[in-house]
């Protein structure tokens, strides 16, 4: 059972930073997330927009390994998957 907290009701929080990782393949999107998530304050939200289907498992796994909060998946305005992460530390 996955213990990652997910947004289950209401609107997901707006991101403080959105990373456009369209066209990037695994592992580049999580490398970019790891490199840039500290640009938002603790409690802030980073969204990663990426077409690579591996991100669906990579972003939550990165959150578990790095102690960050995975908020779930939605879509960018153009329909590309967007994964939201809350900075915990």
PDB file with one MODEL, atoms N, CA, C and O in Angstrom:
MODEL        1
ATOM      1  N   UNK A   1       0.841  -1.189   0.000  1.00  0.00           N
ATOM      2  CA  UNK A   1       0.000   0.000   0.000  1.00  0.00           C
ATOM      3  C   UNK A   1       0.877   1.239   0.000  1.00  0.00           C
ATOM      4  O   UNK A   1       1.814   1.334   0.792  1.00  0.00           O
ATOM      5  N   UNK A   2       0.591   2.168  -0.857  1.00  0.00           N
ATOM      6  CA  UNK A   2       1.332   3.416  -0.964  1.00  0.00           C
ATOM      7  C   UNK A   2       0.849   4.368   0.121  1.00  0.00           C
ATOM      8  O   UNK A   2      -0.350   4.613   0.249  1.00  0.00           O
ATOM      9  N   UNK A   3       1.787   4.905   0.904  1.00  0.00           N
ATOM     10  CA  UNK A   3       1.398   5.803   1.993  1.00  0.00           C
ATOM     11  C   UNK A   3       1.556   7.266   1.615  1.00  0.00           C
ATOM     12  O   UNK A   3       1.465   8.131   2.485  1.00  0.00           O
ATOM     13  N   UNK A   4       1.793   7.571   0.330  1.00  0.00           N
ATOM     14  CA  UNK A   4       1.933   8.956  -0.094  1.00  0.00           C
ATOM     15  C   UNK A   4       0.615   9.687   0.054  1.00  0.00           C
ATOM     16  O   UNK A   4      -0.415   9.212  -0.424  1.00  0.00           O
ATOM     17  N   UNK A   5       0.634  10.856   0.721  1.00  0.00           N
ATOM     18  CA  UNK A   5      -0.607  11.619   0.820  1.00  0.00           C
ATOM     19  C   UNK A   5      -0.982  12.174  -0.546  1.00  0.00           C
ATOM     20  O   UNK A   5      -0.119  12.650  -1.283  1.00  0.00           O
ATOM     21  N   UNK A   6      -2.244  12.116  -0.878  1.00  0.00           N
ATOM     22  CA  UNK A   6      -2.741  12.609  -2.151  1.00  0.00           C
ATOM     23  C   UNK A   6      -3.854  13.613  -1.909  1.00  0.00           C
ATOM     24  O   UNK A   6      -4.541  13.557  -0.889  1.00  0.00           O
ATOM     25  N   UNK A   7      -4.027  14.522  -2.841  1.00  0.00           N
ATOM     26  CA  UNK A   7      -5.164  15.420  -2.789  1.00  0.00           C
ATOM     27  C   UNK A   7      -6.375  14.592  -3.194  1.00  0.00           C
ATOM     28  O   UNK A   7      -6.423  14.062  -4.304  1.00  0.00           O
ATOM     29  N   UNK A   8      -7.349  14.478  -2.303  1.00  0.00           N
ATOM     30  CA  UNK A   8      -8.496  13.633  -2.596  1.00  0.00           C
ATOM     31  C   UNK A   8      -9.784  14.423  -2.736  1.00  0.00           C
ATOM     32  O   UNK A   8     -10.776  13.896  -3.238  1.00  0.00           O
ATOM     33  N   UNK A   9      -9.791  15.659  -2.308  1.00  0.00           N
ATOM     34  CA  UNK A   9     -11.000  16.459  -2.456  1.00  0.00           C
ATOM     35  C   UNK A   9     -10.614  17.917  -2.625  1.00  0.00           C
ATOM     36  O   UNK A   9      -9.534  18.340  -2.212  1.00  0.00           O
ATOM     37  N   UNK A  10     -11.494  18.667  -3.227  1.00  0.00           N
ATOM     38  CA  UNK A  10     -11.217  20.075  -3.436  1.00  0.00           C
ATOM     39  C   UNK A  10     -10.215  20.279  -4.552  1.00  0.00           C
ATOM     40  O   UNK A  10      -9.771  19.328  -5.196  1.00  0.00           O
ATOM     41  N   UNK A  11      -9.873  21.518  -4.766  1.00  0.00           N
ATOM     42  CA  UNK A  11      -8.923  21.868  -5.804  1.00  0.00           C
ATOM     43  C   UNK A  11      -7.496  21.699  -5.299  1.00  0.00           C
ATOM     44  O   UNK A  11      -7.204  22.046  -4.154  1.00  0.00           O
ATOM     45  N   UNK A  12      -6.598  21.171  -6.137  1.00  0.00           N
ATOM     46  CA  UNK A  12      -5.201  21.079  -5.711  1.00  0.00           C
ATOM     47  C   UNK A  12      -4.599  22.476  -5.614  1.00  0.00           C
ATOM     48  O   UNK A  12      -5.030  23.390  -6.317  1.00  0.00           O
ATOM     49  N   UNK A  13      -3.612  22.643  -4.753  1.00  0.00           N
ATOM     50  CA  UNK A  13      -3.006  23.971  -4.596  1.00  0.00           C
ATOM     51  C   UNK A  13      -2.301  24.415  -5.879  1.00  0.00           C
ATOM     52  O   UNK A  13      -1.734  23.598  -6.605  1.00  0.00           O
ATOM     53  N   UNK A  14      -2.345  25.694  -6.138  1.00  0.00           N
ATOM     54  CA  UNK A  14      -1.631  26.240  -7.295  1.00  0.00           C
ATOM     55  C   UNK A  14      -0.128  26.142  -7.034  1.00  0.00           C
ATOM     56  O   UNK A  14       0.319  26.371  -5.910  1.00  0.00           O
ATOM     57  N   UNK A  15       0.649  25.807  -8.051  1.00  0.00           N
ATOM     58  CA  UNK A  15       2.086  25.687  -7.847  1.00  0.00           C
ATOM     59  C   UNK A  15       2.764  27.043  -7.690  1.00  0.00           C
ATOM     60  O   UNK A  15       2.369  28.031  -8.309  1.00  0.00           O
ATOM     61  N   UNK A  16       3.787  27.066  -6.855  1.00  0.00           N
ATOM     62  CA  UNK A  16       4.648  28.244  -6.736  1.00  0.00           C
ATOM     63  C   UNK A  16       5.678  28.249  -7.863  1.00  0.00           C
ATOM     64  O   UNK A  16       6.189  29.299  -8.253  1.00  0.00           O
ATOM     65  N   UNK A  17       5.974  27.052  -8.379  1.00  0.00           N
ATOM     66  CA  UNK A  17       6.939  26.881  -9.458  1.00  0.00           C
ATOM     67  C   UNK A  17       6.446  25.747 -10.340  1.00  0.00           C
ATOM     68  O   UNK A  17       6.093  24.679  -9.840  1.00  0.00           O
ATOM     69  N   UNK A  18       6.420  25.970 -11.650  1.00  0.00           N
ATOM     70  CA  UNK A  18       6.034  24.911 -12.577  1.00  0.00           C
ATOM     71  C   UNK A  18       7.224  24.616 -13.476  1.00  0.00           C
ATOM     72  O   UNK A  18       7.741  25.509 -14.147  1.00  0.00           O
ATOM     73  N   UNK A  19       7.655  23.358 -13.485  1.00  0.00           N
ATOM     74  CA  UNK A  19       8.781  22.933 -14.299  1.00  0.00           C
ATOM     75  C   UNK A  19       8.246  22.337 -15.602  1.00  0.00           C
ATOM     76  O   UNK A  19       7.503  21.356 -15.582  1.00  0.00           O
ATOM     77  N   UNK A  20       8.619  22.923 -16.706  1.00  0.00           N
ATOM     78  CA  UNK A  20       8.198  22.416 -18.010  1.00  0.00           C
ATOM     79  C   UNK A  20       9.238  21.394 -18.465  1.00  0.00           C
ATOM     80  O   UNK A  20      10.306  21.750 -18.963  1.00  0.00           O
ATOM     81  N   UNK A  21       8.907  20.136 -18.285  1.00  0.00           N
ATOM     82  CA  UNK A  21       9.812  19.045 -18.646  1.00  0.00           C
ATOM     83  C   UNK A  21       9.302  18.285 -19.865  1.00  0.00           C
ATOM     84  O   UNK A  21       9.670  17.130 -20.080  1.00  0.00           O
ATOM     85  N   UNK A  22       8.462  18.928 -20.658  1.00  0.00           N
ATOM     86  CA  UNK A  22       7.975  18.308 -21.891  1.00  0.00           C
ATOM     87  C   UNK A  22       9.178  17.919 -22.755  1.00  0.00           C
ATOM     88  O   UNK A  22      10.130  18.685 -22.897  1.00  0.00           O
ATOM     89  N   UNK A  23       9.116  16.723 -23.325  1.00  0.00           N
ATOM     90  CA  UNK A  23      10.195  16.248 -24.183  1.00  0.00           C
ATOM     91  C   UNK A  23      11.330  15.571 -23.443  1.00  0.00           C
ATOM     92  O   UNK A  23      12.188  14.950 -24.070  1.00  0.00           O
ATOM     93  N   UNK A  24      11.356  15.676 -22.120  1.00  0.00           N
ATOM     94  CA  UNK A  24      12.402  15.016 -21.336  1.00  0.00           C
ATOM     95  C   UNK A  24      11.990  13.582 -21.021  1.00  0.00           C
ATOM     96  O   UNK A  24      10.815  13.294 -20.797  1.00  0.00           O
ATOM     97  N   UNK A  25      12.967  12.697 -21.009  1.00  0.00           N
ATOM     98  CA  UNK A  25      12.729  11.300 -20.661  1.00  0.00           C
ATOM     99  C   UNK A  25      13.375  10.986 -19.327  1.00  0.00           C
ATOM    100  O   UNK A  25      14.297  11.673 -18.888  1.00  0.00           O
ATOM    101  N   UNK A  26      12.876   9.932 -18.686  1.00  0.00           N
ATOM    102  CA  UNK A  26      13.411   9.446 -17.426  1.00  0.00           C
ATOM    103  C   UNK A  26      14.924   9.263 -17.565  1.00  0.00           C
ATOM    104  O   UNK A  26      15.381   8.678 -18.547  1.00  0.00           O
ATOM    105  N   UNK A  27      15.696   9.747 -16.613  1.00  0.00           N
ATOM    106  CA  UNK A  27      15.361  10.318 -15.306  1.00  0.00           C
ATOM    107  C   UNK A  27      15.388  11.845 -15.259  1.00  0.00           C
ATOM    108  O   UNK A  27      15.307  12.419 -14.173  1.00  0.00           O
ATOM    109  N   UNK A  28      15.500  12.518 -16.407  1.00  0.00           N
ATOM    110  CA  UNK A  28      15.658  13.970 -16.421  1.00  0.00           C
ATOM    111  C   UNK A  28      14.604  14.749 -15.644  1.00  0.00           C
ATOM    112  O   UNK A  28      14.974  15.674 -14.922  1.00  0.00           O
ATOM    113  N   UNK A  29      13.297  14.429 -15.747  1.00  0.00           N
ATOM    114  CA  UNK A  29      12.321  15.231 -14.998  1.00  0.00           C
ATOM    115  C   UNK A  29      12.533  15.209 -13.480  1.00  0.00           C
ATOM    116  O   UNK A  29      12.382  16.244 -12.831  1.00  0.00           O
ATOM    117  N   UNK A  30      12.880  14.052 -12.900  1.00  0.00           N
ATOM    118  CA  UNK A  30      13.110  14.035 -11.449  1.00  0.00           C
ATOM    119  C   UNK A  30      14.446  14.656 -11.084  1.00  0.00           C
ATOM    120  O   UNK A  30      14.601  15.186  -9.984  1.00  0.00           O
ATOM    121  N   UNK A  31      15.411  14.601 -11.987  1.00  0.00           N
ATOM    122  CA  UNK A  31      16.672  15.315 -11.749  1.00  0.00           C
ATOM    123  C   UNK A  31      16.391  16.815 -11.691  1.00  0.00           C
ATOM    124  O   UNK A  31      16.903  17.518 -10.820  1.00  0.00           O
ATOM    125  N   UNK A  32      15.579  17.294 -12.620  1.00  0.00           N
ATOM    126  CA  UNK A  32      15.198  18.713 -12.631  1.00  0.00           C
ATOM    127  C   UNK A  32      14.420  19.076 -11.361  1.00  0.00           C
ATOM    128  O   UNK A  32      14.661  20.126 -10.767  1.00  0.00           O
ATOM    129  N   UNK A  33      13.496  18.216 -10.949  1.00  0.00           N
ATOM    130  CA  UNK A  33      12.745  18.438  -9.712  1.00  0.00           C
ATOM    131  C   UNK A  33      13.700  18.519  -8.523  1.00  0.00           C
ATOM    132  O   UNK A  33      13.591  19.428  -7.699  1.00  0.00           O
ATOM    133  N   UNK A  34      14.626  17.583  -8.433  1.00  0.00           N
ATOM    134  CA  UNK A  34      15.586  17.580  -7.328  1.00  0.00           C
ATOM    135  C   UNK A  34      16.478  18.805  -7.313  1.00  0.00           C
ATOM    136  O   UNK A  34      16.839  19.308  -6.248  1.00  0.00           O
ATOM    137  N   UNK A  35      16.830  19.279  -8.483  1.00  0.00           N
ATOM    138  CA  UNK A  35      17.711  20.436  -8.598  1.00  0.00           C
ATOM    139  C   UNK A  35      16.989  21.739  -8.266  1.00  0.00           C
ATOM    140  O   UNK A  35      17.613  22.677  -7.769  1.00  0.00           O
ATOM    141  N   UNK A  36      15.684  21.812  -8.534  1.00  0.00           N
ATOM    142  CA  UNK A  36      14.995  23.098  -8.444  1.00  0.00           C
ATOM    143  C   UNK A  36      13.946  23.217  -7.351  1.00  0.00           C
ATOM    144  O   UNK A  36      13.435  24.315  -7.128  1.00  0.00           O
ATOM    145  N   UNK A  37      13.598  22.131  -6.655  1.00  0.00           N
ATOM    146  CA  UNK A  37      12.510  22.218  -5.667  1.00  0.00           C
ATOM    147  C   UNK A  37      12.828  23.179  -4.530  1.00  0.00           C
ATOM    148  O   UNK A  37      11.913  23.698  -3.890  1.00  0.00           O
ATOM    149  N   UNK A  38      14.102  23.424  -4.269  1.00  0.00           N
ATOM    150  CA  UNK A  38      14.466  24.349  -3.188  1.00  0.00           C
ATOM    151  C   UNK A  38      14.253  25.818  -3.569  1.00  0.00           C
ATOM    152  O   UNK A  38      14.462  26.706  -2.743  1.00  0.00           O
ATOM    153  N   UNK A  39      13.841  26.075  -4.804  1.00  0.00           N
ATOM    154  CA  UNK A  39      13.529  27.448  -5.209  1.00  0.00           C
ATOM    155  C   UNK A  39      12.217  27.929  -4.601  1.00  0.00           C
ATOM    156  O   UNK A  39      11.945  29.130  -4.594  1.00  0.00           O
ATOM    157  N   UNK A  40      11.396  27.002  -4.087  1.00  0.00           N
ATOM    158  CA  UNK A  40      10.155  27.396  -3.422  1.00  0.00           C
ATOM    159  C   UNK A  40      10.363  27.282  -1.918  1.00  0.00           C
ATOM    160  O   UNK A  40      11.188  26.484  -1.473  1.00  0.00           O
ATOM    161  N   UNK A  41       9.635  28.058  -1.132  1.00  0.00           N
ATOM    162  CA  UNK A  41       9.785  27.962   0.323  1.00  0.00           C
ATOM    163  C   UNK A  41       9.208  26.642   0.839  1.00  0.00           C
ATOM    164  O   UNK A  41       8.410  25.993   0.162  1.00  0.00           O
ATOM    165  N   UNK A  42       9.619  26.259   2.035  1.00  0.00           N
ATOM    166  CA  UNK A  42       9.021  25.098   2.684  1.00  0.00           C
ATOM    167  C   UNK A  42       7.512  25.334   2.751  1.00  0.00           C
ATOM    168  O   UNK A  42       7.059  26.400   3.167  1.00  0.00           O
ATOM    169  N   UNK A  43       6.753  24.341   2.341  1.00  0.00           N
ATOM    170  CA  UNK A  43       5.301  24.478   2.244  1.00  0.00           C
ATOM    171  C   UNK A  43       4.838  24.844   0.849  1.00  0.00           C
ATOM    172  O   UNK A  43       3.653  24.728   0.536  1.00  0.00           O
ATOM    173  N   UNK A  44       5.765  25.285   0.004  1.00  0.00           N
ATOM    174  CA  UNK A  44       5.443  25.650  -1.366  1.00  0.00           C
ATOM    175  C   UNK A  44       5.235  24.418  -2.237  1.00  0.00           C
ATOM    176  O   UNK A  44       5.593  23.301  -1.863  1.00  0.00           O
ATOM    177  N   UNK A  45       4.651  24.647  -3.401  1.00  0.00           N
ATOM    178  CA  UNK A  45       4.313  23.558  -4.309  1.00  0.00           C
ATOM    179  C   UNK A  45       5.051  23.724  -5.629  1.00  0.00           C
ATOM    180  O   UNK A  45       5.096  24.805  -6.215  1.00  0.00           O
ATOM    181  N   UNK A  46       5.629  22.610  -6.074  1.00  0.00           N
ATOM    182  CA  UNK A  46       6.277  22.534  -7.382  1.00  0.00           C
ATOM    183  C   UNK A  46       5.432  21.609  -8.246  1.00  0.00           C
ATOM    184  O   UNK A  46       5.026  20.536  -7.800  1.00  0.00           O
ATOM    185  N   UNK A  47       5.169  22.019  -9.476  1.00  0.00           N
ATOM    186  CA  UNK A  47       4.476  21.164 -10.436  1.00  0.00           C
ATOM    187  C   UNK A  47       5.459  20.793 -11.536  1.00  0.00           C
ATOM    188  O   UNK A  47       6.203  21.637 -12.036  1.00  0.00           O
ATOM    189  N   UNK A  48       5.451  19.514 -11.906  1.00  0.00           N
ATOM    190  CA  UNK A  48       6.309  19.022 -12.979  1.00  0.00           C
ATOM    191  C   UNK A  48       5.399  18.606 -14.130  1.00  0.00           C
ATOM    192  O   UNK A  48       4.590  17.690 -13.988  1.00  0.00           O
ATOM    193  N   UNK A  49       5.534  19.275 -15.262  1.00  0.00           N
ATOM    194  CA  UNK A  49       4.732  18.967 -16.448  1.00  0.00           C
ATOM    195  C   UNK A  49       5.603  18.124 -17.373  1.00  0.00           C
ATOM    196  O   UNK A  49       6.643  18.576 -17.852  1.00  0.00           O
ATOM    197  N   UNK A  50       5.161  16.890 -17.618  1.00  0.00           N
ATOM    198  CA  UNK A  50       5.998  15.969 -18.394  1.00  0.00           C
ATOM    199  C   UNK A  50       5.134  14.920 -19.084  1.00  0.00           C
ATOM    200  O   UNK A  50       4.178  14.405 -18.504  1.00  0.00           O
ATOM    201  N   UNK A  51       5.485  14.611 -20.339  1.00  0.00           N
ATOM    202  CA  UNK A  51       4.743  13.604 -21.105  1.00  0.00           C
ATOM    203  C   UNK A  51       5.213  12.189 -20.825  1.00  0.00           C
ATOM    204  O   UNK A  51       4.441  11.248 -21.004  1.00  0.00           O
ATOM    205  N   UNK A  52       6.450  12.006 -20.392  1.00  0.00           N
ATOM    206  CA  UNK A  52       7.009  10.667 -20.194  1.00  0.00           C
ATOM    207  C   UNK A  52       6.181   9.910 -19.154  1.00  0.00           C
ATOM    208  O   UNK A  52       6.037  10.366 -18.020  1.00  0.00           O
ATOM    209  N   UNK A  53       5.638   8.753 -19.545  1.00  0.00           N
ATOM    210  CA  UNK A  53       4.771   7.986 -18.649  1.00  0.00           C
ATOM    211  C   UNK A  53       5.503   7.493 -17.403  1.00  0.00           C
ATOM    212  O   UNK A  53       4.862   7.197 -16.395  1.00  0.00           O
ATOM    213  N   UNK A  54       6.821   7.400 -17.453  1.00  0.00           N
ATOM    214  CA  UNK A  54       7.593   6.954 -16.285  1.00  0.00           C
ATOM    215  C   UNK A  54       7.447   7.931 -15.119  1.00  0.00           C
ATOM    216  O   UNK A  54       7.617   7.541 -13.964  1.00  0.00           O
ATOM    217  N   UNK A  55       7.134   9.188 -15.406  1.00  0.00           N
ATOM    218  CA  UNK A  55       6.992  10.188 -14.342  1.00  0.00           C
ATOM    219  C   UNK A  55       5.872   9.830 -13.377  1.00  0.00           C
ATOM    220  O   UNK A  55       5.910  10.226 -12.212  1.00  0.00           O
ATOM    221  N   UNK A  56       4.878   9.087 -13.846  1.00  0.00           N
ATOM    222  CA  UNK A  56       3.753   8.696 -12.988  1.00  0.00           C
ATOM    223  C   UNK A  56       4.244   7.896 -11.772  1.00  0.00           C
ATOM    224  O   UNK A  56       3.646   7.984 -10.700  1.00  0.00           O
ATOM    225  N   UNK A  57       5.301   7.135 -11.923  1.00  0.00           N
ATOM    226  CA  UNK A  57       5.875   6.404 -10.785  1.00  0.00           C
ATOM    227  C   UNK A  57       7.131   7.088 -10.247  1.00  0.00           C
ATOM    228  O   UNK A  57       7.420   7.012  -9.053  1.00  0.00           O
ATOM    229  N   UNK A  58       7.876   7.756 -11.131  1.00  0.00           N
ATOM    230  CA  UNK A  58       9.137   8.379 -10.707  1.00  0.00           C
ATOM    231  C   UNK A  58       8.936   9.526  -9.722  1.00  0.00           C
ATOM    232  O   UNK A  58       9.663   9.619  -8.733  1.00  0.00           O
ATOM    233  N   UNK A  59       7.962  10.402  -9.975  1.00  0.00           N
ATOM    234  CA  UNK A  59       7.778  11.567  -9.095  1.00  0.00           C
ATOM    235  C   UNK A  59       7.335  11.134  -7.695  1.00  0.00           C
ATOM    236  O   UNK A  59       7.917  11.606  -6.718  1.00  0.00           O
ATOM    237  N   UNK A  60       6.323  10.248  -7.546  1.00  0.00           N
ATOM    238  CA  UNK A  60       5.983   9.795  -6.190  1.00  0.00           C
ATOM    239  C   UNK A  60       7.139   9.071  -5.500  1.00  0.00           C
ATOM    240  O   UNK A  60       7.333   9.222  -4.294  1.00  0.00           O
ATOM    241  N   UNK A  61       7.911   8.281  -6.262  1.00  0.00           N
ATOM    242  CA  UNK A  61       9.063   7.579  -5.678  1.00  0.00           C
ATOM    243  C   UNK A  61      10.116   8.580  -5.202  1.00  0.00           C
ATOM    244  O   UNK A  61      10.696   8.414  -4.129  1.00  0.00           O
ATOM    245  N   UNK A  62      10.361   9.619  -6.004  1.00  0.00           N
ATOM    246  CA  UNK A  62      11.307  10.661  -5.607  1.00  0.00           C
ATOM    247  C   UNK A  62      10.848  11.307  -4.295  1.00  0.00           C
ATOM    248  O   UNK A  62      11.659  11.547  -3.400  1.00  0.00           O
ATOM    249  N   UNK A  63       9.545  11.587  -4.188  1.00  0.00           N
ATOM    250  CA  UNK A  63       9.007  12.196  -2.972  1.00  0.00           C
ATOM    251  C   UNK A  63       9.244  11.306  -1.754  1.00  0.00           C
ATOM    252  O   UNK A  63       9.665  11.792  -0.704  1.00  0.00           O
ATOM    253  N   UNK A  64       8.977  10.011  -1.889  1.00  0.00           N
ATOM    254  CA  UNK A  64       9.205   9.089  -0.767  1.00  0.00           C
ATOM    255  C   UNK A  64      10.675   9.051  -0.375  1.00  0.00           C
ATOM    256  O   UNK A  64      11.004   9.067   0.811  1.00  0.00           O
ATOM    257  N   UNK A  65      11.558   9.002  -1.364  1.00  0.00           N
ATOM    258  CA  UNK A  65      12.997   8.918  -1.079  1.00  0.00           C
ATOM    259  C   UNK A  65      13.549  10.208  -0.497  1.00  0.00           C
ATOM    260  O   UNK A  65      14.503  10.173   0.280  1.00  0.00           O
ATOM    261  N   UNK A  66      12.972  11.340  -0.857  1.00  0.00           N
ATOM    262  CA  UNK A  66      13.481  12.647  -0.417  1.00  0.00           C
ATOM    263  C   UNK A  66      12.667  13.264   0.712  1.00  0.00           C
ATOM    264  O   UNK A  66      12.977  14.367   1.162  1.00  0.00           O
ATOM    265  N   UNK A  67      11.632  12.571   1.177  1.00  0.00           N
ATOM    266  CA  UNK A  67      10.835  13.080   2.292  1.00  0.00           C
ATOM    267  C   UNK A  67       9.974  14.272   1.937  1.00  0.00           C
ATOM    268  O   UNK A  67       9.700  15.115   2.791  1.00  0.00           O
ATOM    269  N   UNK A  68       9.538  14.358   0.676  1.00  0.00           N
ATOM    270  CA  UNK A  68       8.668  15.445   0.244  1.00  0.00           C
ATOM    271  C   UNK A  68       7.252  14.895   0.088  1.00  0.00           C
ATOM    272  O   UNK A  68       7.066  13.679   0.049  1.00  0.00           O
ATOM    273  N   UNK A  69       6.260  15.767  -0.002  1.00  0.00           N
ATOM    274  CA  UNK A  69       4.861  15.343  -0.046  1.00  0.00           C
ATOM    275  C   UNK A  69       4.341  15.328  -1.481  1.00  0.00           C
ATOM    276  O   UNK A  69       4.293  16.368  -2.138  1.00  0.00           O
ATOM    277  N   UNK A  70       3.958  14.163  -1.961  1.00  0.00           N
ATOM    278  CA  UNK A  70       3.359  14.036  -3.290  1.00  0.00           C
ATOM    279  C   UNK A  70       1.875  14.388  -3.184  1.00  0.00           C
ATOM    280  O   UNK A  70       1.141  13.777  -2.407  1.00  0.00           O
ATOM    281  N   UNK A  71       1.440  15.375  -3.967  1.00  0.00           N
ATOM    282  CA  UNK A  71       0.063  15.857  -3.896  1.00  0.00           C
ATOM    283  C   UNK A  71      -0.838  15.262  -4.961  1.00  0.00           C
ATOM    284  O   UNK A  71      -2.060  15.387  -4.871  1.00  0.00           O
ATOM    285  N   UNK A  72      -0.273  14.629  -5.951  1.00  0.00           N
ATOM    286  CA  UNK A  72      -1.092  13.989  -6.969  1.00  0.00           C
ATOM    287  C   UNK A  72      -0.851  14.528  -8.361  1.00  0.00           C
ATOM    288  O   UNK A  72       0.034  15.349  -8.600  1.00  0.00           O
ATOM    289  N   UNK A  73      -1.675  14.034  -9.270  1.00  0.00           N
ATOM    290  CA  UNK A  73      -1.552  14.327 -10.693  1.00  0.00           C
ATOM    291  C   UNK A  73      -2.813  15.016 -11.194  1.00  0.00           C
ATOM    292  O   UNK A  73      -3.927  14.667 -10.805  1.00  0.00           O
ATOM    293  N   UNK A  74      -2.618  15.996 -12.059  1.00  0.00           N
ATOM    294  CA  UNK A  74      -3.706  16.583 -12.812  1.00  0.00           C
ATOM    295  C   UNK A  74      -3.173  16.853 -14.209  1.00  0.00           C
ATOM    296  O   UNK A  74      -2.220  16.198 -14.632  1.00  0.00           O
ATOM    297  N   UNK A  75      -3.745  17.776 -14.923  1.00  0.00           N
ATOM    298  CA  UNK A  75      -3.281  18.072 -16.276  1.00  0.00           C
ATOM    299  C   UNK A  75      -3.012  19.551 -16.440  1.00  0.00           C
ATOM    300  O   UNK A  75      -3.728  20.395 -15.902  1.00  0.00           O
ATOM    301  N   UNK A  76      -1.961  19.852 -17.196  1.00  0.00           N
ATOM    302  CA  UNK A  76      -1.699  21.224 -17.602  1.00  0.00           C
ATOM    303  C   UNK A  76      -2.797  21.635 -18.586  1.00  0.00           C
ATOM    304  O   UNK A  76      -3.512  20.764 -19.082  1.00  0.00           O
ATOM    305  N   UNK A  77      -2.959  22.916 -18.885  1.00  0.00           N
ATOM    306  CA  UNK A  77      -4.013  23.359 -19.801  1.00  0.00           C
ATOM    307  C   UNK A  77      -3.989  22.662 -21.169  1.00  0.00           C
ATOM    308  O   UNK A  77      -5.033  22.525 -21.807  1.00  0.00           O
ATOM    309  N   UNK A  78      -2.822  22.225 -21.617  1.00  0.00           N
ATOM    310  CA  UNK A  78      -2.733  21.542 -22.912  1.00  0.00           C
ATOM    311  C   UNK A  78      -2.935  20.032 -22.799  1.00  0.00           C
ATOM    312  O   UNK A  78      -2.760  19.308 -23.779  1.00  0.00           O
ATOM    313  N   UNK A  79      -3.305  19.551 -21.604  1.00  0.00           N
ATOM    314  CA  UNK A  79      -3.595  18.136 -21.416  1.00  0.00           C
ATOM    315  C   UNK A  79      -2.412  17.274 -21.016  1.00  0.00           C
ATOM    316  O   UNK A  79      -2.584  16.081 -20.769  1.00  0.00           O
ATOM    317  N   UNK A  80      -1.222  17.840 -20.943  1.00  0.00           N
ATOM    318  CA  UNK A  80      -0.040  17.084 -20.540  1.00  0.00           C
ATOM    319  C   UNK A  80      -0.119  16.836 -19.031  1.00  0.00           C
ATOM    320  O   UNK A  80      -0.495  17.738 -18.282  1.00  0.00           O
ATOM    321  N   UNK A  81       0.229  15.627 -18.575  1.00  0.00           N
ATOM    322  CA  UNK A  81       0.190  15.352 -17.137  1.00  0.00           C
ATOM    323  C   UNK A  81       1.072  16.309 -16.334  1.00  0.00           C
ATOM    324  O   UNK A  81       2.164  16.690 -16.755  1.00  0.00           O
ATOM    325  N   UNK A  82       0.551  16.680 -15.160  1.00  0.00           N
ATOM    326  CA  UNK A  82       1.265  17.579 -14.251  1.00  0.00           C
ATOM    327  C   UNK A  82       1.235  16.931 -12.872  1.00  0.00           C
ATOM    328  O   UNK A  82       0.172  16.559 -12.374  1.00  0.00           O
ATOM    329  N   UNK A  83       2.409  16.799 -12.261  1.00  0.00           N
ATOM    330  CA  UNK A  83       2.567  16.150 -10.961  1.00  0.00           C
ATOM    331  C   UNK A  83       2.952  17.218  -9.948  1.00  0.00           C
ATOM    332  O   UNK A  83       3.889  17.985 -10.168  1.00  0.00           O
ATOM    333  N   UNK A  84       2.216  17.263  -8.827  1.00  0.00           N
ATOM    334  CA  UNK A  84       2.428  18.306  -7.816  1.00  0.00           C
ATOM    335  C   UNK A  84       3.121  17.750  -6.582  1.00  0.00           C
ATOM    336  O   UNK A  84       2.795  16.667  -6.096  1.00  0.00           O
ATOM    337  N   UNK A  85       4.082  18.516  -6.092  1.00  0.00           N
ATOM    338  CA  UNK A  85       4.898  18.137  -4.946  1.00  0.00           C
ATOM    339  C   UNK A  85       4.950  19.316  -3.983  1.00  0.00           C
ATOM    340  O   UNK A  85       5.226  20.445  -4.387  1.00  0.00           O
ATOM    341  N   UNK A  86       4.679  19.045  -2.690  1.00  0.00           N
ATOM    342  CA  UNK A  86       4.830  20.093  -1.670  1.00  0.00           C
ATOM    343  C   UNK A  86       6.193  19.930  -1.016  1.00  0.00           C
ATOM    344  O   UNK A  86       6.558  18.840  -0.574  1.00  0.00           O
ATOM    345  N   UNK A  87       6.943  21.030  -0.958  1.00  0.00           N
ATOM    346  CA  UNK A  87       8.256  20.999  -0.304  1.00  0.00           C
ATOM    347  C   UNK A  87       8.052  20.915   1.198  1.00  0.00           C
ATOM    348  O   UNK A  87       7.375  21.758   1.786  1.00  0.00           O
ATOM    349  N   UNK A  88       8.634  19.904   1.816  1.00  0.00           N
ATOM    350  CA  UNK A  88       8.520  19.686   3.251  1.00  0.00           C
ATOM    351  C   UNK A  88       9.761  20.197   3.972  1.00  0.00           C
ATOM    352  O   UNK A  88       9.674  20.728   5.079  1.00  0.00           O
ATOM    353  N   UNK A  89      10.903  20.034   3.339  1.00  0.00           N
ATOM    354  CA  UNK A  89      12.158  20.488   3.965  1.00  0.00           C
ATOM    355  C   UNK A  89      13.111  20.979   2.917  1.00  0.00           C
ATOM    356  O   UNK A  89      14.220  21.403   3.240  1.00  0.00           O
TER     357      UNK A  89
ENDMDL
END
